[in-house]
């Protein structure tokens, strides 16, 4: 048998006030926080989930960054 809750009759939850609230406060940041891309069918076969696509993209990004750094050093030397 369940215990009855110990709420007192007539006791209500106080109302919330949104008087000083700001509507859509963080909506400007939404595009920065979450981006969605769509893979074509041939790539979707290679990358079955977002985790595998993210791993591959991080590796490619690392290669691009290393080439940009090397390219910058080569231009500075000449």
SERO-358948 format. One record per atom (N, C-alpha, C, O): residue in one letter; atom name; x, y negated, z. Coordinates in steps of 0.2 Angstrom, whole numbers, always signed. Layout:
<'a'; 'CA'; <X; Y; Z>>;
...
//
This chain:
<'x'; 'N'; <+4; +6; +0>>;
<'x'; 'CA'; <+0; +0; +0>>;
<'x'; 'C'; <+4; -6; +0>>;
<'x'; 'O'; <+9; -7; +4>>;
<'x'; 'N'; <+3; -11; -4>>;
<'x'; 'CA'; <+7; -17; -5>>;
<'x'; 'C'; <+5; -22; +1>>;
<'x'; 'O'; <-1; -22; +3>>;
<'x'; 'N'; <+10; -26; +3>>;
<'x'; 'CA'; <+9; -31; +8>>;
<'x'; 'C'; <+6; -37; +4>>;
<'x'; 'O'; <+7; -38; -1>>;
<'x'; 'N'; <+1; -40; +8>>;
<'x'; 'CA'; <-2; -46; +5>>;
<'x'; 'C'; <+3; -52; +6>>;
<'x'; 'O'; <+7; -52; +11>>;
<'x'; 'N'; <+3; -56; +1>>;
<'x'; 'CA'; <+7; -62; +1>>;
<'x'; 'C'; <+5; -66; +7>>;
<'x'; 'O'; <+0; -67; +9>>;
<'x'; 'N'; <+10; -70; +10>>;
<'x'; 'CA'; <+9; -74; +15>>;
<'x'; 'C'; <+8; -81; +14>>;
<'x'; 'O'; <+10; -86; +17>>;
<'x'; 'N'; <+4; -82; +8>>;
<'x'; 'CA'; <+2; -89; +6>>;
<'x'; 'C'; <-4; -91; +11>>;
<'x'; 'O'; <-8; -88; +12>>;
<'x'; 'N'; <-3; -97; +13>>;
<'x'; 'CA'; <-8; -100; +17>>;
<'x'; 'C'; <-13; -103; +12>>;
<'x'; 'O'; <-12; -106; +7>>;
<'x'; 'N'; <-20; -102; +14>>;
<'x'; 'CA'; <-25; -105; +10>>;
<'x'; 'C'; <-25; -113; +9>>;
<'x'; 'O'; <-23; -116; +14>>;
<'x'; 'N'; <-26; -115; +3>>;
<'x'; 'CA'; <-26; -122; +3>>;
<'x'; 'C'; <-19; -125; +1>>;
<'x'; 'O'; <-18; -131; +0>>;
<'x'; 'N'; <-14; -121; +2>>;
<'x'; 'CA'; <-7; -124; +0>>;
<'x'; 'C'; <-5; -123; -7>>;
<'x'; 'O'; <-5; -118; -10>>;
<'x'; 'N'; <-4; -129; -10>>;
<'x'; 'CA'; <-3; -128; -18>>;
<'x'; 'C'; <+5; -131; -19>>;
<'x'; 'O'; <+8; -134; -15>>;
<'x'; 'N'; <+7; -129; -25>>;
<'x'; 'CA'; <+14; -131; -27>>;
<'x'; 'C'; <+13; -138; -29>>;
<'x'; 'O'; <+8; -140; -32>>;
<'x'; 'N'; <+18; -142; -27>>;
<'x'; 'CA'; <+18; -149; -28>>;
<'x'; 'C'; <+19; -150; -36>>;
<'x'; 'O'; <+22; -146; -39>>;
<'x'; 'N'; <+15; -155; -38>>;
<'x'; 'CA'; <+16; -157; -46>>;
<'x'; 'C'; <+23; -159; -47>>;
<'x'; 'O'; <+26; -163; -43>>;
<'x'; 'N'; <+25; -158; -53>>;
<'x'; 'CA'; <+31; -160; -56>>;
<'x'; 'C'; <+30; -167; -60>>;
<'x'; 'O'; <+25; -168; -63>>;
<'x'; 'N'; <+35; -171; -59>>;
<'x'; 'CA'; <+34; -178; -62>>;
<'x'; 'C'; <+40; -178; -67>>;
<'x'; 'O'; <+46; -177; -66>>;
<'x'; 'N'; <+38; -180; -74>>;
<'x'; 'CA'; <+42; -181; -79>>;
<'x'; 'C'; <+43; -188; -81>>;
<'x'; 'O'; <+44; -190; -86>>;
<'x'; 'N'; <+41; -192; -76>>;
<'x'; 'CA'; <+41; -199; -77>>;
<'x'; 'C'; <+48; -202; -80>>;
<'x'; 'O'; <+48; -207; -84>>;
<'x'; 'N'; <+53; -200; -77>>;
<'x'; 'CA'; <+60; -202; -79>>;
<'x'; 'C'; <+63; -198; -84>>;
<'x'; 'O'; <+69; -198; -85>>;
<'x'; 'N'; <+60; -193; -87>>;
<'x'; 'CA'; <+62; -188; -92>>;
<'x'; 'C'; <+64; -191; -98>>;
<'x'; 'O'; <+61; -197; -100>>;
<'x'; 'N'; <+68; -188; -102>>;
<'x'; 'CA'; <+70; -191; -109>>;
<'x'; 'C'; <+69; -186; -114>>;
<'x'; 'O'; <+71; -180; -113>>;
<'x'; 'N'; <+65; -187; -118>>;
<'x'; 'CA'; <+63; -182; -123>>;
<'x'; 'C'; <+68; -181; -128>>;
<'x'; 'O'; <+72; -186; -131>>;
<'x'; 'N'; <+70; -175; -130>>;
<'x'; 'CA'; <+75; -172; -135>>;
<'x'; 'C'; <+82; -175; -133>>;
<'x'; 'O'; <+85; -178; -138>>;
<'x'; 'N'; <+84; -175; -127>>;
<'x'; 'CA'; <+90; -178; -125>>;
<'x'; 'C'; <+96; -175; -129>>;
<'x'; 'O'; <+101; -179; -130>>;
<'x'; 'N'; <+96; -169; -130>>;
<'x'; 'CA'; <+102; -166; -133>>;
<'x'; 'C'; <+101; -163; -140>>;
<'x'; 'O'; <+104; -160; -143>>;
<'x'; 'N'; <+95; -166; -143>>;
<'x'; 'CA'; <+94; -164; -150>>;
<'x'; 'C'; <+99; -166; -155>>;
<'x'; 'O'; <+100; -162; -160>>;
<'x'; 'N'; <+103; -171; -154>>;
<'x'; 'CA'; <+108; -173; -158>>;
<'x'; 'C'; <+114; -168; -159>>;
<'x'; 'O'; <+117; -167; -164>>;
<'x'; 'N'; <+115; -165; -153>>;
<'x'; 'CA'; <+120; -160; -153>>;
<'x'; 'C'; <+118; -153; -156>>;
<'x'; 'O'; <+123; -149; -157>>;
<'x'; 'N'; <+112; -152; -157>>;
<'x'; 'CA'; <+110; -145; -159>>;
<'x'; 'C'; <+114; -143; -166>>;
<'x'; 'O'; <+116; -137; -166>>;
<'x'; 'N'; <+114; -147; -171>>;
<'x'; 'CA'; <+118; -144; -177>>;
<'x'; 'C'; <+125; -142; -175>>;
<'x'; 'O'; <+128; -138; -178>>;
<'x'; 'N'; <+128; -146; -170>>;
<'x'; 'CA'; <+135; -144; -169>>;
<'x'; 'C'; <+136; -138; -165>>;
<'x'; 'O'; <+141; -134; -166>>;
<'x'; 'N'; <+131; -136; -161>>;
<'x'; 'CA'; <+131; -130; -157>>;
<'x'; 'C'; <+129; -124; -160>>;
<'x'; 'O'; <+131; -118; -158>>;
<'x'; 'N'; <+125; -124; -165>>;
<'x'; 'CA'; <+122; -118; -168>>;
<'x'; 'C'; <+122; -119; -176>>;
<'x'; 'O'; <+118; -123; -178>>;
<'x'; 'N'; <+126; -115; -179>>;
<'x'; 'CA'; <+125; -116; -187>>;
<'x'; 'C'; <+123; -109; -189>>;
<'x'; 'O'; <+126; -104; -187>>;
<'x'; 'N'; <+119; -108; -194>>;
<'x'; 'CA'; <+117; -102; -197>>;
<'x'; 'C'; <+119; -102; -204>>;
<'x'; 'O'; <+118; -107; -208>>;
<'x'; 'N'; <+122; -96; -206>>;
<'x'; 'CA'; <+124; -95; -213>>;
<'x'; 'C'; <+120; -89; -216>>;
<'x'; 'O'; <+119; -85; -212>>;
<'x'; 'N'; <+119; -89; -222>>;
<'x'; 'CA'; <+116; -83; -225>>;
<'x'; 'C'; <+121; -80; -230>>;
<'x'; 'O'; <+124; -83; -234>>;
<'x'; 'N'; <+122; -73; -229>>;
<'x'; 'CA'; <+127; -70; -233>>;
<'x'; 'C'; <+123; -67; -239>>;
<'x'; 'O'; <+118; -65; -238>>;
<'x'; 'N'; <+127; -66; -245>>;
<'x'; 'CA'; <+124; -63; -250>>;
<'x'; 'C'; <+124; -56; -249>>;
<'x'; 'O'; <+127; -53; -245>>;
<'x'; 'N'; <+120; -52; -253>>;
<'x'; 'CA'; <+119; -45; -252>>;
<'x'; 'C'; <+126; -41; -252>>;
<'x'; 'O'; <+127; -36; -248>>;
<'x'; 'N'; <+130; -43; -257>>;
<'x'; 'CA'; <+137; -39; -257>>;
<'x'; 'C'; <+141; -40; -251>>;
<'x'; 'O'; <+144; -36; -249>>;
<'x'; 'N'; <+141; -46; -248>>;
<'x'; 'CA'; <+145; -47; -242>>;
<'x'; 'C'; <+141; -44; -236>>;
<'x'; 'O'; <+144; -42; -231>>;
<'x'; 'N'; <+135; -44; -236>>;
<'x'; 'CA'; <+131; -41; -230>>;
<'x'; 'C'; <+133; -34; -230>>;
<'x'; 'O'; <+132; -31; -224>>;
<'x'; 'N'; <+134; -31; -235>>;
<'x'; 'CA'; <+136; -23; -235>>;
<'x'; 'C'; <+143; -23; -231>>;
<'x'; 'O'; <+144; -18; -228>>;
<'x'; 'N'; <+148; -28; -232>>;
<'x'; 'CA'; <+154; -27; -229>>;
<'x'; 'C'; <+154; -30; -222>>;
<'x'; 'O'; <+157; -27; -218>>;
<'x'; 'N'; <+150; -34; -220>>;
<'x'; 'CA'; <+149; -37; -214>>;
<'x'; 'C'; <+142; -35; -211>>;
<'x'; 'O'; <+137; -39; -212>>;
<'x'; 'N'; <+141; -30; -208>>;
<'x'; 'CA'; <+135; -28; -205>>;
<'x'; 'C'; <+132; -32; -200>>;
<'x'; 'O'; <+126; -32; -199>>;
<'x'; 'N'; <+136; -36; -196>>;
<'x'; 'CA'; <+133; -40; -191>>;
<'x'; 'C'; <+138; -46; -190>>;
<'x'; 'O'; <+143; -47; -193>>;
<'x'; 'N'; <+135; -51; -186>>;
<'x'; 'CA'; <+139; -57; -185>>;
<'x'; 'C'; <+145; -56; -182>>;
<'x'; 'O'; <+150; -60; -184>>;
<'x'; 'N'; <+146; -52; -178>>;
<'x'; 'CA'; <+153; -51; -174>>;
<'x'; 'C'; <+158; -49; -179>>;
<'x'; 'O'; <+164; -52; -179>>;
<'x'; 'N'; <+157; -45; -184>>;
<'x'; 'CA'; <+162; -43; -189>>;
<'x'; 'C'; <+163; -49; -194>>;
<'x'; 'O'; <+169; -50; -196>>;
<'x'; 'N'; <+158; -52; -196>>;
<'x'; 'CA'; <+159; -58; -200>>;
<'x'; 'C'; <+163; -64; -196>>;
<'x'; 'O'; <+168; -67; -199>>;
<'x'; 'N'; <+162; -64; -190>>;
<'x'; 'CA'; <+166; -69; -186>>;
<'x'; 'C'; <+173; -67; -185>>;
<'x'; 'O'; <+178; -72; -186>>;
<'x'; 'N'; <+175; -61; -184>>;
<'x'; 'CA'; <+182; -59; -184>>;
<'x'; 'C'; <+185; -60; -190>>;
<'x'; 'O'; <+191; -63; -190>>;
<'x'; 'N'; <+182; -59; -196>>;
<'x'; 'CA'; <+185; -60; -202>>;
<'x'; 'C'; <+186; -67; -203>>;
<'x'; 'O'; <+192; -69; -206>>;
<'x'; 'N'; <+181; -71; -202>>;
<'x'; 'CA'; <+182; -79; -203>>;
<'x'; 'C'; <+187; -82; -198>>;
<'x'; 'O'; <+191; -86; -201>>;
<'x'; 'N'; <+188; -79; -192>>;
<'x'; 'CA'; <+193; -82; -188>>;
<'x'; 'C'; <+200; -80; -191>>;
<'x'; 'O'; <+205; -84; -190>>;
<'x'; 'N'; <+201; -74; -193>>;
<'x'; 'CA'; <+207; -72; -196>>;
<'x'; 'C'; <+209; -77; -202>>;
<'x'; 'O'; <+215; -79; -203>>;
<'x'; 'N'; <+204; -78; -207>>;
<'x'; 'CA'; <+205; -82; -212>>;
<'x'; 'C'; <+207; -89; -210>>;
<'x'; 'O'; <+211; -92; -213>>;
<'x'; 'N'; <+203; -92; -205>>;
<'x'; 'CA'; <+204; -98; -203>>;
<'x'; 'C'; <+211; -99; -200>>;
<'x'; 'O'; <+215; -104; -201>>;
<'x'; 'N'; <+214; -94; -197>>;
<'x'; 'CA'; <+221; -94; -194>>;
<'x'; 'C'; <+226; -94; -200>>;
<'x'; 'O'; <+231; -98; -199>>;
<'x'; 'N'; <+225; -91; -205>>;
<'x'; 'CA'; <+229; -91; -211>>;
<'x'; 'C'; <+229; -98; -214>>;
<'x'; 'O'; <+234; -100; -216>>;
<'x'; 'N'; <+223; -100; -215>>;
<'x'; 'CA'; <+223; -107; -218>>;
<'x'; 'C'; <+226; -112; -213>>;
<'x'; 'O'; <+230; -116; -216>>;
<'x'; 'N'; <+225; -112; -207>>;
<'x'; 'CA'; <+229; -117; -202>>;
<'x'; 'C'; <+236; -116; -203>>;
<'x'; 'O'; <+240; -121; -203>>;
<'x'; 'N'; <+239; -110; -203>>;
<'x'; 'CA'; <+246; -109; -203>>;
<'x'; 'C'; <+249; -111; -210>>;
<'x'; 'O'; <+254; -114; -210>>;
<'x'; 'N'; <+245; -111; -215>>;
<'x'; 'CA'; <+247; -114; -222>>;
<'x'; 'C'; <+247; -121; -222>>;
<'x'; 'O'; <+251; -124; -225>>;
<'x'; 'N'; <+242; -124; -219>>;
<'x'; 'CA'; <+242; -131; -218>>;
<'x'; 'C'; <+248; -134; -214>>;
<'x'; 'O'; <+250; -139; -216>>;
<'x'; 'N'; <+250; -131; -209>>;
<'x'; 'CA'; <+255; -133; -205>>;
<'x'; 'C'; <+262; -132; -209>>;
<'x'; 'O'; <+266; -137; -209>>;
<'x'; 'N'; <+263; -127; -212>>;
<'x'; 'CA'; <+269; -126; -216>>;
<'x'; 'C'; <+269; -131; -222>>;
<'x'; 'O'; <+274; -134; -224>>;
<'x'; 'N'; <+263; -132; -225>>;
<'x'; 'CA'; <+263; -137; -231>>;
<'x'; 'C'; <+265; -144; -228>>;
<'x'; 'O'; <+268; -147; -232>>;
<'x'; 'N'; <+262; -146; -222>>;
<'x'; 'CA'; <+264; -152; -219>>;
<'x'; 'C'; <+271; -153; -218>>;
<'x'; 'O'; <+274; -158; -219>>;
<'x'; 'N'; <+274; -147; -215>>;
<'x'; 'CA'; <+282; -148; -214>>;
<'x'; 'C'; <+286; -148; -220>>;
<'x'; 'O'; <+291; -152; -221>>;
<'x'; 'N'; <+283; -145; -226>>;
<'x'; 'CA'; <+287; -145; -232>>;
<'x'; 'C'; <+287; -152; -235>>;
<'x'; 'O'; <+292; -154; -238>>;
<'x'; 'N'; <+281; -155; -235>>;
<'x'; 'CA'; <+280; -162; -237>>;
<'x'; 'C'; <+284; -167; -234>>;
<'x'; 'O'; <+287; -171; -236>>;
<'x'; 'N'; <+284; -166; -227>>;
<'x'; 'CA'; <+288; -171; -223>>;
<'x'; 'C'; <+296; -170; -224>>;
<'x'; 'O'; <+299; -175; -224>>;
<'x'; 'N'; <+298; -164; -226>>;
<'x'; 'CA'; <+305; -163; -227>>;
<'x'; 'C'; <+308; -166; -233>>;
<'x'; 'O'; <+313; -168; -234>>;
<'x'; 'N'; <+303; -167; -238>>;
<'x'; 'CA'; <+305; -169; -245>>;
<'x'; 'C'; <+304; -176; -246>>;
<'x'; 'O'; <+306; -178; -252>>;
//
